[in-house]
Amino acid sequence: MLAAAAMTLSGCGNGNPDKDTAMNNITENTVNRTVQAITDKCPEADKALVQKGVTQAAALWRAEDGTEAEFEQFATESYAATPEDRKVLFDKLSDAFETLYGTSNQVAVRLQKPLHLTGPEPTEIDYILGAFDPYSHLSDDLFANKTAFVTILNFPFYTLEEKNTLGKDWNRLEWAYARMGDAFTTRVPAKVKSEYSRVLSASENYIASYNIMMGHLLTDDGRRLFPEDMILLSHWNLRDELKSNYADVPNANEKQEMIYQVMLRIVDQSIPKDVVNNPEYDWAPYSNKTWKDGKEVQLQPETDVRYSHILNTFHVEEQIDRYSPQLPTGIARNFEEGMEVSAADIEQLFIRLISSDEVKEVAGLIKERLGRELRPYDIWYDGFKSRTAMSEDELTKMTRKKYPDAQAFAKDMPRMLRYLGFPAHDAKYIAERIVVEPARGSGHAWGAQGRWEPARLRTRIGDKGMDYKGYNIAVHEFGHNVEQTLDLYDIDYYMLNGVPNTAFTEALAFIFQKRDLELLGFDYKMDDNTTLDIFWGAYEIMGVALTDMYTWQWLYAHPEATASELRDAVVSIAKDVWNKYYAPVLGTPDCPLLAVYSHMVNSPMYLPNYPFGHIIEYQLENHLAQCRNRLEFASELRRIYTLGRLTPQIWMQQAVGSEVSVDPLLEAVGTIVQK
């Protein structure tokens, strides 16, 4: 959602090659003459910086913006002559952007409320309004009234390489100036932005209602393994239920095998369409037979609905490509601009870990603990957490009693923050800026964009209260909200608000989530099990992320593909990744399980942020383990998460003293398995 909002306000990439709206009507001679005019007027100006701003503004200037002479006059008159003038301009633009971004966010929150929160089933008008973006013309308007050109001229865009090299010596204000330079780098038409918003909204709605009626699942001999009222959202709740059955509970392994079969049916789309979010049918996922009122019936498979949503997103990205010659694919925009790490670097980082000898060593530990051969779903092995020694039913009794509704969780947030080491006034300050709401889907964190609105914690709460799965997710989202609050409300320059990319907010969410039992009164410490848990979680999600990345590479190589062809390709890609990095450890060649994650459908190319976040999480946990007490722990969290939106490597250097790397985690795991 934030990625879509950012594109709505500022676009992606650089330039527009479309012949009908060419932006090359400013000649090189005019650019040079304009640079000279500005430097003549402002002798103390940095000529290289002037050249950069004028060149970038000229590249986005269209015929309807004015003649070459008018461009020269506008640029000369609009350039901030002194450092003092530039700072005044920066402050005024920062205030304006906060107003625009913040109000845009508030509108989106209100319009999408019926789709995201529990309540009456959404009607057609809810879906229409939820996909409506009244700010889709904002970027066009800001170019038309020249605000965008004033910004580009005085605060030009720096490439990722420039940020990573020059940024090492920048002060906070210089970093804020550079981030303002990211505000306008292209001119994507409002129609394309609106279509992007509509397509993402449709995908989100599809995923948010993809519930499996667990009480209606049958074994081939007619038994029901799950409670009648259990409803699990794919893939999140299915995965969490599978993980919960590593505890000593009845029919644990049989339940895991059934969930595994359900997941395979979702991936290859052989799942009967009418059993999704529908309690009218009983379904045996092994045989794929269905019954209604005790009589066997024939239902149509979903076939390729899941993959049609991915394809629709790809086709909108293709439209955006036309306006992004320097970052000409969604892949480039996602990694080099969004994550600010290249796809090649991410791929190398992940492969280094999942192909390591340490994976086989840890798998051996898991096999020994389970006392059986490993199965594909053991990528979600949960035995490195203390919670597996307890019944989830007992944990659910605790959480339902403690949190009967969303407001009970909200009321307890100050206590949780105090327990983690935040002083009472800080705990109150942060909690007051977070609103807890009951989610229709699995839940999510929706951050504020203006320093007058709250962050929103959406969590799933049943009629009986918050079960343990919902609580675990809620604590994860709470971590997001704490980050979103600290690096917005406590940031020194608004243009630096946020984190380098979403992996960094995931890292803090993981840190909170791992302390969910501690917040319930159980002991927690960063020990060998914690390290192994982080490592195995990274191993699992890295394969999922590579499957997502390779899917998008395939899409760009096969732009004319149908949804059915995409389905077959994704299944093949998932099998290939599995056979290379997972079958040697977990067995079962040609398993497509890595393609089950719902993010592939509703959050294109988001998945790499999770394993990247796991790597960052470990380095942060390692750093935070050096804190002498909880007060120091909370103080370090505040310091680290008010660094703001630097590039990933520079942020990590300032946070923990080293760049992002899997080596510390591999070294720690290697030491543990040798004990």
C-alpha positions as CSV (number, residue, x, y, z in Angstrom):
1,M,0.0,0.0,0.0
2,L,2.8,2.4,0.8
3,A,4.6,1.5,-2.4
4,A,1.4,2.3,-4.3
5,A,0.9,5.6,-2.4
6,A,4.5,6.6,-3.1
7,M,4.1,6.0,-6.8
8,T,0.8,7.9,-6.8
9,L,2.6,10.9,-5.3
10,S,6.0,10.8,-7.0
11,G,6.1,8.1,-9.6
12,C,8.9,5.6,-10.3
13,G,11.9,5.7,-12.7
14,N,13.2,8.5,-14.8
15,G,11.7,10.1,-17.9
16,N,9.1,9.3,-20.6
17,P,10.0,7.9,-24.0
18,D,6.5,8.1,-25.4
19,K,6.6,10.0,-28.7
20,D,3.3,11.7,-28.1
21,T,4.5,13.4,-24.9
22,A,8.2,13.6,-25.5
23,M,10.2,15.4,-22.9
24,N,13.3,16.1,-24.9
25,N,12.2,19.4,-26.3
26,I,14.9,21.2,-24.2
27,T,18.1,21.1,-26.2
28,E,21.6,20.6,-24.7
29,N,22.4,24.2,-25.7
30,T,19.5,25.5,-23.7
31,V,20.6,23.4,-20.7
32,N,24.1,24.8,-20.9
33,R,22.9,28.4,-21.4
34,T,20.6,28.0,-18.4
35,V,23.4,26.6,-16.2
36,Q,25.5,29.5,-17.2
37,A,22.7,32.0,-16.4
38,I,22.2,30.6,-13.0
39,T,25.9,30.5,-12.1
40,D,26.3,34.1,-13.3
41,K,23.4,35.1,-11.1
42,C,24.7,32.9,-8.2
43,P,28.5,32.9,-8.4
44,E,28.8,30.9,-5.2
45,A,26.6,28.1,-6.5
46,D,28.0,24.6,-7.0
47,K,28.1,24.4,-10.8
48,A,28.0,20.6,-10.8
49,L,24.9,20.6,-8.6
50,V,23.3,23.3,-10.8
51,Q,24.1,21.2,-13.9
52,K,22.5,18.2,-12.3
53,G,19.3,20.0,-11.4
54,V,18.9,21.8,-14.7
55,T,19.5,18.6,-16.7
56,Q,17.0,16.6,-14.7
57,A,14.4,19.3,-14.9
58,A,14.9,19.7,-18.6
59,A,14.5,15.9,-19.1
60,L,10.9,16.1,-17.7
61,W,9.9,19.4,-19.3
62,R,7.2,18.9,-21.9
63,A,6.0,21.2,-24.6
64,E,2.9,22.1,-22.7
65,D,5.1,23.3,-19.8
66,G,6.5,26.1,-22.0
67,T,9.0,27.0,-24.6
68,E,12.8,26.7,-24.2
69,A,13.0,30.4,-23.5
70,E,10.4,30.0,-20.8
71,F,12.3,27.1,-19.3
72,E,15.5,29.1,-19.1
73,Q,13.7,32.0,-17.5
74,F,11.8,29.7,-15.1
75,A,15.0,27.9,-14.0
76,T,17.0,31.0,-13.6
77,E,14.4,32.7,-11.5
78,S,13.5,29.5,-9.4
79,Y,17.0,28.5,-8.4
80,A,17.7,29.1,-4.7
81,A,20.6,31.6,-4.7
82,T,22.1,30.9,-1.3
83,P,22.3,28.0,1.2
84,E,19.9,30.0,3.4
85,D,17.4,30.4,0.5
86,R,17.7,26.7,-0.2
87,K,17.0,25.7,3.4
88,V,13.9,28.0,3.4
89,L,12.7,26.4,0.2
90,F,13.3,22.9,1.6
91,D,11.3,23.6,4.8
92,K,8.4,24.9,2.8
93,L,8.4,22.0,0.4
94,S,8.7,19.5,3.4
95,D,5.6,21.0,5.1
96,A,3.7,20.8,1.8
97,F,4.7,17.2,1.1
98,E,3.7,16.2,4.6
99,T,0.3,17.7,4.1
100,L,-0.2,16.1,0.8
101,Y,1.2,12.7,1.8
102,G,-0.6,12.7,5.1
103,T,-4.0,13.6,3.7
104,S,-3.7,11.2,0.9
105,N,-3.0,8.4,3.4
106,Q,-6.0,9.5,5.5
107,V,-8.3,9.3,2.4
108,A,-7.0,5.8,1.6
109,V,-7.6,4.6,5.2
110,R,-11.2,5.8,5.1
111,L,-12.1,4.6,1.7
112,Q,-10.6,1.1,2.2
113,K,-12.0,0.7,5.7
114,P,-15.0,-1.6,4.7
115,L,-12.5,-3.8,2.8
116,H,-9.9,-4.1,5.6
117,L,-11.9,-4.1,8.9
118,T,-14.5,-6.5,10.2
119,G,-18.1,-5.6,9.7
120,P,-20.8,-6.1,7.1
121,E,-19.7,-7.9,3.9
122,P,-18.4,-5.3,1.4
123,T,-20.7,-4.4,-1.4
124,E,-19.9,-3.5,-5.0
125,I,-19.6,0.2,-4.1
126,D,-17.1,-0.6,-1.3
127,Y,-14.8,-2.3,-3.8
128,I,-15.2,0.6,-6.3
129,L,-14.4,3.2,-3.7
130,G,-11.7,1.1,-2.2
131,A,-9.9,1.1,-5.5
132,F,-10.5,4.8,-6.1
133,D,-7.5,7.1,-5.8
134,P,-8.5,10.8,-5.7
135,Y,-4.8,11.7,-5.6
136,S,-3.9,10.0,-8.9
137,H,-3.6,13.3,-10.6
138,L,-1.5,14.9,-7.9
139,S,1.9,14.4,-9.6
140,D,0.5,15.8,-12.9
141,D,-0.8,18.8,-11.0
142,L,2.5,19.4,-9.3
143,F,4.3,19.4,-12.6
144,A,1.6,21.6,-14.1
145,N,2.0,24.3,-11.4
146,K,5.8,23.9,-11.5
147,T,6.2,22.7,-7.9
148,A,7.8,19.5,-9.2
149,F,10.2,21.5,-11.4
150,V,11.2,23.8,-8.5
151,T,11.9,20.7,-6.4
152,I,14.0,18.9,-9.1
153,L,15.9,22.1,-10.0
154,N,17.0,22.7,-6.4
155,F,17.1,19.2,-5.0
156,P,18.2,16.9,-7.9
157,F,18.0,13.1,-7.8
158,Y,21.1,11.0,-6.8
159,T,21.5,7.5,-8.1
160,L,21.9,4.6,-5.7
161,E,25.6,4.4,-6.4
162,E,26.0,8.2,-5.7
163,K,24.0,7.8,-2.4
164,N,26.2,5.0,-1.2
165,T,29.4,6.7,-2.0
166,L,28.8,10.4,-1.4
167,G,26.3,9.7,1.4
168,K,29.0,8.4,3.7
169,D,30.1,12.0,4.2
170,W,26.7,13.7,4.1
171,N,25.3,15.3,7.2
172,R,21.6,14.9,8.2
173,L,20.4,17.9,6.2
174,E,22.3,16.8,3.1
175,W,20.7,13.4,3.3
176,A,17.3,15.1,3.7
177,Y,18.0,17.2,0.6
178,A,19.0,14.0,-1.3
179,R,15.7,12.3,-0.3
180,M,13.7,15.3,-1.5
181,G,15.5,14.7,-4.8
182,D,13.6,11.3,-4.9
183,A,10.2,13.0,-5.0
184,F,9.9,13.6,-8.7
185,T,11.8,11.4,-11.1
186,T,9.2,10.6,-13.8
187,R,5.8,11.6,-15.0
188,V,3.6,8.5,-15.1
189,P,0.1,9.5,-16.4
190,A,-2.7,9.6,-13.8
191,K,-4.7,7.0,-15.8
192,V,-1.9,4.4,-15.4
193,K,-1.6,5.2,-11.6
194,S,-5.3,4.7,-11.2
195,E,-5.2,1.4,-13.0
196,Y,-2.3,0.3,-10.8
197,S,-4.3,1.1,-7.7
198,R,-7.3,-0.7,-9.0
199,V,-5.4,-3.9,-9.9
200,L,-3.6,-4.0,-6.5
201,S,-6.9,-3.5,-4.7
202,A,-8.5,-6.4,-6.6
203,S,-5.6,-8.6,-5.7
204,E,-5.7,-7.6,-2.1
205,N,-9.5,-8.3,-1.9
206,Y,-8.9,-11.7,-3.5
207,I,-6.3,-12.7,-0.9
208,A,-8.1,-11.1,2.1
209,S,-11.1,-13.5,1.5
210,Y,-9.1,-16.6,0.7
211,N,-10.3,-18.6,3.7
212,I,-10.1,-22.4,4.1
213,M,-12.9,-23.9,6.2
214,M,-10.8,-26.3,8.2
215,G,-13.7,-27.9,10.0
216,H,-15.0,-29.1,6.5
217,L,-11.7,-30.8,5.5
218,L,-12.0,-34.6,5.4
219,T,-9.4,-37.4,5.4
220,D,-10.0,-39.9,2.6
221,D,-11.6,-42.2,5.2
222,G,-14.0,-39.4,6.2
223,R,-12.5,-38.0,9.5
224,R,-12.3,-34.4,10.5
225,L,-9.1,-33.3,12.1
226,F,-9.8,-29.7,12.8
227,P,-12.4,-27.9,15.0
228,E,-15.7,-27.2,13.2
229,D,-15.4,-23.5,13.6
230,M,-11.7,-23.2,12.5
231,I,-11.3,-20.8,9.5
232,L,-7.8,-20.2,8.3
233,L,-6.6,-17.6,5.8
234,S,-4.2,-18.7,3.2
235,H,-1.3,-18.7,3.4
236,W,-0.6,-17.0,6.7
237,N,-3.0,-18.9,9.0
238,L,-2.5,-22.2,7.3
239,R,1.3,-21.9,7.8
240,D,0.8,-20.9,11.5
241,E,-1.5,-23.8,12.2
242,L,1.0,-26.2,10.6
243,K,3.7,-24.7,12.8
244,S,1.6,-25.0,15.9
245,N,1.4,-28.8,15.3
246,Y,5.1,-29.3,16.1
247,A,3.9,-29.2,19.7
248,D,2.6,-32.4,21.4
249,V,-1.0,-32.2,20.3
250,P,-3.4,-34.9,19.0
251,N,-3.0,-35.9,15.3
252,A,-0.2,-33.3,14.9
253,N,1.6,-34.9,12.0
254,E,-1.6,-35.9,10.2
255,K,-2.8,-32.3,10.5
256,Q,0.4,-31.1,9.0
257,E,0.2,-33.5,6.1
258,M,-3.4,-32.3,5.3
259,I,-2.5,-28.6,5.4
260,Y,0.4,-29.4,3.1
261,Q,-2.0,-31.0,0.6
262,V,-4.3,-28.0,0.8
263,M,-1.3,-25.7,0.0
264,L,-0.3,-27.8,-3.0
265,R,-3.9,-27.6,-4.3
266,I,-3.7,-23.8,-4.0
267,V,-0.4,-23.5,-5.8
268,D,-1.4,-25.7,-8.8
269,Q,-5.0,-24.3,-8.7
270,S,-6.6,-27.7,-8.5
271,I,-8.5,-26.6,-5.4
272,P,-12.2,-26.5,-6.0
273,K,-13.2,-22.9,-6.5
274,D,-16.3,-23.1,-4.4
275,V,-14.7,-24.5,-1.2
276,V,-12.8,-21.2,-0.7
277,N,-14.4,-19.0,1.9
278,N,-17.5,-21.2,1.7
279,P,-18.8,-23.6,4.5
280,E,-21.4,-25.3,2.3
281,Y,-19.1,-28.0,1.1
282,D,-16.9,-30.7,2.7
283,W,-13.6,-31.3,0.9
284,A,-11.0,-34.1,0.9
285,P,-7.8,-32.4,-0.3
286,Y,-6.0,-35.7,-0.9
287,S,-8.6,-37.2,-3.4
288,N,-9.9,-33.7,-4.2
289,K,-13.5,-34.9,-3.8
290,T,-16.3,-32.7,-2.5
291,W,-19.6,-33.3,-0.8
292,K,-22.7,-31.2,0.0
293,D,-25.2,-32.3,2.6
294,G,-23.5,-35.7,2.6
295,K,-23.8,-36.2,-1.1
296,E,-20.7,-36.2,-3.4
297,V,-20.8,-33.3,-5.9
298,Q,-18.5,-32.2,-8.7
299,L,-17.0,-28.7,-8.4
300,Q,-14.8,-26.8,-10.8
301,P,-11.2,-26.2,-9.9
302,E,-10.0,-22.6,-9.5
303,T,-7.8,-23.2,-12.5
304,D,-5.8,-20.0,-12.8
305,V,-7.6,-17.2,-10.9
306,R,-4.6,-16.8,-8.6
307,Y,-2.3,-16.2,-11.5
308,S,-4.6,-13.9,-13.4
309,H,-4.1,-11.4,-10.6
310,I,-0.3,-11.6,-10.9
311,L,-0.6,-11.2,-14.6
312,N,-2.8,-8.1,-14.3
313,T,-0.2,-6.5,-12.0
314,F,2.5,-7.3,-14.5
315,H,0.7,-5.7,-17.4
316,V,0.3,-2.4,-15.4
317,E,4.0,-2.5,-14.6
318,E,4.6,-2.8,-18.4
319,Q,2.7,0.4,-18.9
320,I,4.8,2.2,-16.2
321,D,8.0,0.8,-18.0
322,R,7.3,3.2,-20.9
323,Y,7.9,6.2,-18.6
324,S,11.0,4.8,-16.8
325,P,13.9,4.5,-19.3
326,Q,16.6,4.5,-16.6
327,L,14.8,1.9,-14.5
328,P,12.9,0.2,-17.4
329,T,11.3,-2.7,-15.6
330,G,9.3,-3.3,-12.4
331,I,12.2,-5.5,-11.3
332,A,14.7,-2.6,-11.5
333,R,12.3,-0.2,-9.8
334,N,11.5,-2.6,-7.0
335,F,15.2,-3.4,-6.2
336,E,17.3,-0.5,-7.2
337,E,14.8,2.2,-6.3
338,G,12.5,0.6,-3.8
339,M,14.9,-1.7,-1.8
340,E,18.0,0.3,-2.9
341,V,19.8,-3.0,-3.4
342,S,20.2,-4.6,-6.8
343,A,18.4,-7.8,-7.6
344,A,21.7,-9.5,-8.4
345,D,23.1,-8.6,-5.0
346,I,20.0,-9.9,-3.2
347,E,20.1,-13.1,-5.2
348,Q,23.8,-13.7,-4.3
349,L,23.1,-12.9,-0.7
350,F,20.3,-15.5,-0.5
351,I,22.0,-18.2,-2.5
352,R,25.1,-17.9,-0.2
353,L,22.9,-18.9,2.8
354,I,20.6,-21.5,1.3
355,S,23.4,-23.4,-0.4
356,S,25.6,-23.4,2.7
357,D,26.8,-26.4,4.6
358,E,25.2,-25.0,7.7
359,V,21.7,-25.7,6.2
360,K,22.4,-29.4,6.1
361,E,23.8,-29.3,9.6
362,V,20.7,-27.6,11.0
363,A,18.5,-29.9,9.1
364,G,20.2,-32.8,10.8
365,L,19.4,-31.3,14.2
366,I,15.7,-31.0,13.2
367,K,15.6,-34.6,11.9
368,E,17.0,-35.8,15.2
369,R,14.5,-33.8,17.2
370,L,11.5,-34.9,15.1
371,G,12.6,-38.6,15.0
372,R,11.5,-39.0,11.4
373,E,12.6,-38.2,7.9
374,L,12.1,-34.6,7.0
375,R,9.1,-33.5,4.9
376,P,8.8,-30.3,2.6
377,Y,6.6,-28.5,5.2
378,D,9.5,-28.8,7.7
379,I,10.7,-25.5,6.2
380,W,8.4,-24.1,8.8
381,Y,9.8,-26.2,11.7
382,D,9.0,-24.4,14.9
383,G,11.0,-26.4,17.4
384,F,13.6,-23.7,18.0
385,K,11.0,-21.7,19.9
386,S,10.1,-22.4,23.5
387,R,6.4,-22.2,22.6
388,T,6.5,-25.6,21.0
389,A,6.7,-27.1,24.5
390,M,3.3,-25.7,25.3
391,S,-0.1,-26.4,23.9
392,E,-1.4,-23.7,21.6
393,D,-4.8,-24.3,23.0
394,E,-3.5,-23.2,26.4
395,L,-1.8,-20.2,24.9
396,T,-5.1,-19.3,23.2
397,K,-7.0,-19.5,26.4
398,M,-4.6,-17.0,27.9
399,T,-4.8,-14.6,24.9
400,R,-8.5,-14.8,24.6
401,K,-9.0,-14.0,28.2
402,K,-6.4,-11.2,28.1
403,Y,-7.6,-9.7,24.8
404,P,-11.3,-10.2,24.2
405,D,-11.3,-7.4,21.7
406,A,-9.1,-4.9,19.9
407,Q,-9.3,-2.3,22.6
408,A,-8.0,-4.7,25.2
409,F,-4.9,-5.1,23.2
410,A,-4.6,-1.3,22.7
411,K,-5.0,-0.7,26.4
412,D,-2.1,-3.2,27.1
413,M,0.4,-1.6,24.7
414,P,1.9,0.9,27.2
415,R,2.6,-2.0,29.6
416,M,4.2,-4.1,26.8
417,L,6.5,-1.1,25.9
418,R,7.4,-0.5,29.5
419,Y,8.3,-4.2,29.9
420,L,10.6,-3.9,26.9
421,G,12.4,-1.0,28.6
422,F,10.7,2.2,27.4
423,P,10.2,4.8,30.1
424,A,6.6,5.3,31.1
425,H,6.3,8.6,29.3
426,D,7.8,7.2,26.1
427,A,5.5,4.1,26.3
428,K,2.5,6.4,26.7
429,Y,3.7,8.7,23.9
430,I,4.1,5.8,21.4
431,A,1.0,3.9,22.3
432,E,-1.2,7.0,22.0
433,R,-0.1,7.2,18.3
434,I,-1.2,3.7,17.5
435,V,-4.8,2.7,16.9
436,V,-5.8,-1.0,17.1
437,E,-8.6,-2.2,14.8
438,P,-10.1,-5.7,14.0
439,A,-9.0,-6.9,10.6
440,R,-11.0,-8.7,8.0
441,G,-7.9,-10.4,6.7
442,S,-4.8,-11.7,8.7
443,G,-3.9,-8.2,9.8
444,H,-1.3,-5.6,8.8
445,A,0.3,-2.4,10.0
446,W,-0.6,0.8,8.2
447,G,1.7,3.7,9.1
448,A,0.9,7.4,9.3
449,Q,2.3,9.8,6.8
450,G,1.5,13.0,8.6
451,R,2.5,13.9,12.1
452,W,-1.1,14.4,13.2
453,E,-2.5,10.9,12.4
454,P,-2.0,7.5,14.1
455,A,-0.4,4.4,12.9
456,R,-2.9,1.6,12.6
457,L,-2.5,-2.0,13.9
458,R,-5.0,-4.3,12.1
459,T,-5.3,-7.7,13.7
460,R,-7.7,-10.6,13.4
461,I,-9.9,-11.2,16.5
462,G,-12.5,-13.9,16.6
463,D,-15.9,-13.8,18.4
464,K,-14.2,-15.5,21.4
465,G,-11.3,-13.1,21.6
466,M,-7.8,-13.0,20.2
467,D,-6.4,-16.5,19.7
468,Y,-2.7,-17.2,20.0
469,K,-2.1,-17.0,16.2
470,G,-3.8,-13.6,16.1
471,Y,-1.8,-12.4,19.1
472,N,1.5,-13.5,17.6
473,I,0.7,-11.6,14.4
474,A,-0.5,-8.6,16.4
475,V,2.8,-8.4,18.3
476,H,4.6,-8.5,14.9
477,E,2.4,-5.6,13.6
478,F,3.0,-3.8,16.9
479,G,6.7,-3.8,16.1
480,H,5.9,-2.2,12.7
481,N,3.8,0.5,14.4
482,V,6.5,1.3,16.9
483,E,9.0,1.8,14.0
484,Q,6.4,3.8,12.0
485,T,5.8,6.1,15.0
486,L,9.4,6.6,16.1
487,D,10.8,7.4,12.6
488,L,8.0,9.8,11.7
489,Y,7.2,11.7,14.9
490,D,10.8,11.7,16.2
491,I,12.7,12.3,12.9
492,D,14.7,15.5,12.6
493,Y,13.7,16.1,8.9
494,Y,10.4,15.0,7.5
495,M,12.0,13.9,4.2
496,L,14.1,11.3,6.1
497,N,11.0,9.7,7.8
498,G,10.8,5.9,7.5
499,V,13.5,3.2,7.0
500,P,15.7,2.4,4.1
501,N,13.2,-0.2,2.8
502,T,10.5,-2.5,4.2
503,A,13.1,-5.2,5.2
504,F,14.2,-2.8,8.0
505,T,10.7,-2.5,9.4
506,E,10.2,-6.2,9.1
507,A,13.4,-6.6,11.2
508,L,11.9,-4.7,14.1
509,A,8.6,-6.5,13.7
510,F,10.5,-9.8,14.0
511,I,12.3,-8.6,17.1
512,F,8.9,-7.8,18.7
513,Q,7.3,-11.0,17.5
514,K,10.1,-13.2,19.0
515,R,9.2,-11.6,22.4
516,D,5.5,-12.4,22.2
517,L,5.8,-15.0,25.0
518,E,7.9,-12.8,27.1
519,L,5.2,-10.2,26.9
520,L,2.8,-12.8,28.2
521,G,5.1,-13.4,31.2
522,F,7.4,-16.2,30.0
523,D,11.2,-15.9,29.9
524,Y,13.1,-14.9,26.8
525,K,16.7,-14.5,25.9
526,M,18.8,-14.4,22.8
527,D,20.2,-17.9,22.9
528,D,21.3,-20.6,20.5
529,N,17.7,-21.6,19.7
530,T,17.0,-18.0,18.8
531,T,19.9,-18.0,16.3
532,L,18.8,-21.3,14.8
533,D,15.2,-20.1,14.5
534,I,16.3,-16.9,12.7
535,F,18.6,-19.0,10.4
536,W,15.9,-21.6,9.5
537,G,13.4,-18.9,9.0
538,A,15.8,-17.2,6.6
539,Y,16.4,-20.5,4.8
540,E,12.7,-21.0,4.3
541,I,11.7,-17.5,3.0
542,M,14.8,-17.1,0.8
543,G,13.6,-19.9,-1.5
544,V,10.1,-18.3,-1.5
545,A,11.6,-14.9,-2.4
546,L,13.8,-16.4,-5.2
547,T,10.6,-18.1,-6.6
548,D,8.9,-14.7,-6.7
549,M,11.9,-13.0,-8.3
550,Y,12.3,-15.6,-10.9
551,T,8.6,-15.4,-11.7
552,W,9.0,-11.8,-12.6
553,Q,12.0,-12.5,-14.7
554,W,9.9,-15.1,-16.5
555,L,7.1,-12.6,-17.0
556,Y,9.4,-10.0,-18.6
557,A,10.7,-12.8,-20.9
558,H,7.2,-13.9,-21.8
559,P,5.0,-10.8,-21.8
560,E,2.3,-12.4,-24.0
561,A,1.8,-15.3,-21.6
562,T,-1.7,-16.3,-20.5
563,A,-2.7,-16.9,-16.8
564,S,-2.6,-20.6,-17.4
565,E,0.9,-20.4,-18.9
566,L,2.0,-18.3,-16.0
567,R,0.6,-20.9,-13.5
568,D,2.5,-23.7,-15.2
569,A,5.7,-21.5,-15.2
570,V,5.4,-20.6,-11.5
571,V,4.9,-24.3,-10.6
572,S,8.0,-25.2,-12.7
573,I,10.1,-22.3,-11.2
574,A,9.1,-23.4,-7.7
575,K,10.1,-27.0,-8.4
576,D,13.4,-25.9,-9.9
577,V,14.3,-23.8,-6.8
578,W,13.2,-26.7,-4.6
579,N,15.2,-29.3,-6.5
580,K,18.4,-27.2,-6.3
581,Y,18.4,-25.9,-2.7
582,Y,15.7,-27.8,-0.7
583,A,15.2,-31.4,-2.1
584,P,18.8,-32.3,-1.1
585,V,17.9,-31.4,2.5
586,L,14.1,-32.0,2.8
587,G,13.6,-34.6,0.1
588,T,10.5,-34.9,-2.2
589,P,11.8,-33.7,-5.6
590,D,9.6,-31.5,-7.7
591,C,7.7,-30.0,-4.8
592,P,6.1,-26.6,-5.7
593,L,5.4,-25.6,-2.1
594,L,7.6,-22.4,-2.3
595,A,4.9,-20.8,-4.5
596,V,2.2,-20.8,-1.8
597,Y,2.9,-17.4,-0.3
598,S,0.0,-14.9,-0.9
599,H,2.5,-12.1,-1.2
600,M,3.2,-13.3,-4.8
601,V,-0.4,-12.2,-5.6
602,N,-1.1,-9.1,-3.7
603,S,2.4,-7.7,-3.0
604,P,4.5,-8.0,-6.1
605,M,8.2,-8.6,-5.3
606,Y,7.7,-7.8,-1.7
607,L,8.9,-11.2,-0.5
608,P,12.7,-10.5,-0.8
609,N,12.2,-8.0,2.0
610,Y,11.5,-10.8,4.5
611,P,14.7,-12.7,4.2
612,F,16.6,-9.4,3.9
613,G,14.8,-8.5,7.1
614,H,15.9,-11.7,8.8
615,I,19.5,-11.0,8.0
616,I,19.1,-7.5,9.4
617,E,17.2,-8.9,12.4
618,Y,20.1,-11.1,13.4
619,Q,22.6,-8.3,13.2
620,L,20.3,-6.1,15.2
621,E,19.6,-8.8,17.8
622,N,23.4,-9.5,18.0
623,H,23.9,-5.8,18.6
624,L,21.0,-5.4,21.1
625,A,22.2,-8.4,23.1
626,Q,25.1,-6.3,24.2
627,C,22.7,-3.9,26.0
628,R,23.1,-4.3,29.8
629,N,19.4,-3.9,30.6
630,R,16.0,-3.3,29.1
631,L,16.2,0.5,29.5
632,E,19.4,0.4,27.3
633,F,17.7,-2.0,24.9
634,A,14.8,0.4,24.4
635,S,17.1,3.4,24.1
636,E,19.1,1.7,21.4
637,L,15.9,0.8,19.5
638,R,14.9,4.5,19.6
639,R,18.4,5.6,18.4
640,I,18.5,3.1,15.6
641,Y,15.0,3.7,14.3
642,T,15.4,7.4,14.2
643,L,18.2,7.2,11.8
644,G,15.6,7.5,9.1
645,R,15.7,6.7,5.4
646,L,19.3,6.3,4.6
647,T,20.4,3.7,2.1
648,P,20.5,0.1,3.6
649,Q,24.3,-0.2,3.9
650,I,24.8,3.2,5.4
651,W,21.9,2.7,7.8
652,M,23.4,-0.6,9.0
653,Q,26.9,1.0,9.4
654,Q,25.4,3.7,11.6
655,A,23.1,1.3,13.4
656,V,25.4,-1.6,14.3
657,G,28.8,-0.8,12.8
658,S,28.8,-3.2,9.8
659,E,27.0,-3.6,6.4
660,V,24.3,-6.1,5.7
661,S,25.8,-9.6,5.5
662,V,24.8,-13.3,6.0
663,D,28.3,-14.1,7.3
664,P,27.7,-13.2,11.0
665,L,24.6,-15.6,11.0
666,L,26.5,-18.4,9.2
667,E,29.4,-18.1,11.6
668,A,27.1,-18.2,14.6
669,V,25.2,-21.2,13.3
670,G,28.5,-23.0,12.4
671,T,29.7,-22.6,16.0
672,I,26.4,-23.8,17.4
673,V,26.2,-27.0,15.3
674,Q,29.8,-27.9,16.3
675,K,28.9,-27.9,20.0
